[in-house]
Amino acid sequence: MYNGFSGKLTTIPKRIDITIIDKERNNELADLIEQLPIKQKEVLILLAEGLPNKRICQQLNITEHTIKSHIKSLFSLLQVHTRTECAKTANELGLLV
């Protein structure tokens, strides 16, 4: 049998402020990226410009295998899965200015 509304109000737990968490995460990521080797930073910048791996390796004078390795490391660090996400996240962190 349905009794309807009991008249008791329950307290809803306060939501965690996602904005604060995102800022903290971004600060941590920015600190980590500042410690990246110069070549990885260069790869990140060229990736964000939309260059394919072959063009990046030509510009940086390193093998395509090395480029792929750098990109894999960047994806892992930024917790992304695509080149677009990588560029977007890097831009949001102010790393492409």
C-alpha positions in Angstrom: 0.0 0.0 0.0 1.3 3.5 -1.0 1.5 5.9 1.9 2.5 9.0 -0.2 4.8 11.7 1.0 5.9 11.1 4.6 6.5 14.8 5.3 10.1 14.3 6.2 12.7 16.2 4.2 16.0 14.6 3.8 19.2 16.6 3.5 20.8 16.3 0.1 24.5 16.0 0.4 26.4 19.0 -0.9 27.7 18.6 -4.4 31.4 18.8 -4.9 32.3 21.9 -6.8 33.5 20.4 -10.1 35.0 23.7 -11.1 37.5 23.6 -8.2 38.4 20.0 -9.0 39.0 20.9 -12.6 41.2 23.9 -11.7 43.2 21.7 -9.3 43.6 19.0 -12.0 44.6 21.6 -14.6 47.2 23.1 -12.2 48.6 19.6 -11.6 48.7 18.9 -15.3 50.3 22.2 -16.1 53.0 21.5 -13.6 53.7 18.1 -15.1 53.8 19.5 -18.6 56.2 22.2 -17.6 58.6 19.3 -16.7 58.2 17.7 -20.2 61.3 17.4 -22.3 61.6 20.1 -25.0 61.0 17.6 -27.9 57.7 16.5 -26.3 56.6 20.2 -25.9 57.5 20.8 -29.6 55.5 17.7 -30.6 52.6 19.0 -28.6 52.7 22.4 -30.3 52.9 20.9 -33.8 50.2 18.4 -33.0 47.9 21.2 -31.9 48.6 23.0 -35.2 47.1 20.0 -36.9 50.2 18.6 -38.5 50.3 14.8 -39.2 53.1 12.7 -37.7 55.1 12.7 -40.9 55.3 16.5 -41.0 56.1 16.6 -37.3 59.0 14.2 -37.7 60.3 16.2 -40.7 60.2 19.5 -38.8 61.8 18.0 -35.7 64.2 15.7 -37.5 63.2 12.7 -35.5 61.7 9.3 -36.5 58.0 8.8 -36.9 58.3 6.0 -34.3 59.6 8.6 -31.8 56.8 11.0 -32.6 54.2 8.3 -31.9 56.0 7.5 -28.6 55.8 11.2 -27.6 52.2 11.5 -28.6 51.3 8.3 -26.6 53.1 9.8 -23.5 51.2 13.1 -24.0 47.9 11.3 -24.3 48.6 9.4 -21.1 49.7 12.5 -19.2 46.7 14.6 -20.3 44.3 11.7 -19.9 43.0 12.0 -23.4 42.4 9.6 -26.3 42.5 11.8 -29.4 44.7 14.4 -31.0 41.8 16.9 -30.8 41.4 16.3 -27.1 45.1 16.6 -26.6 45.2 20.0 -28.3 42.1 21.2 -26.6 43.4 20.2 -23.1 46.8 21.8 -23.8 45.1 25.0 -24.9 42.9 25.1 -21.9 46.0 24.7 -19.7 47.6 27.7 -21.5 50.4 25.6 -22.9 49.9 26.7 -26.5 50.1 30.4 -26.0 
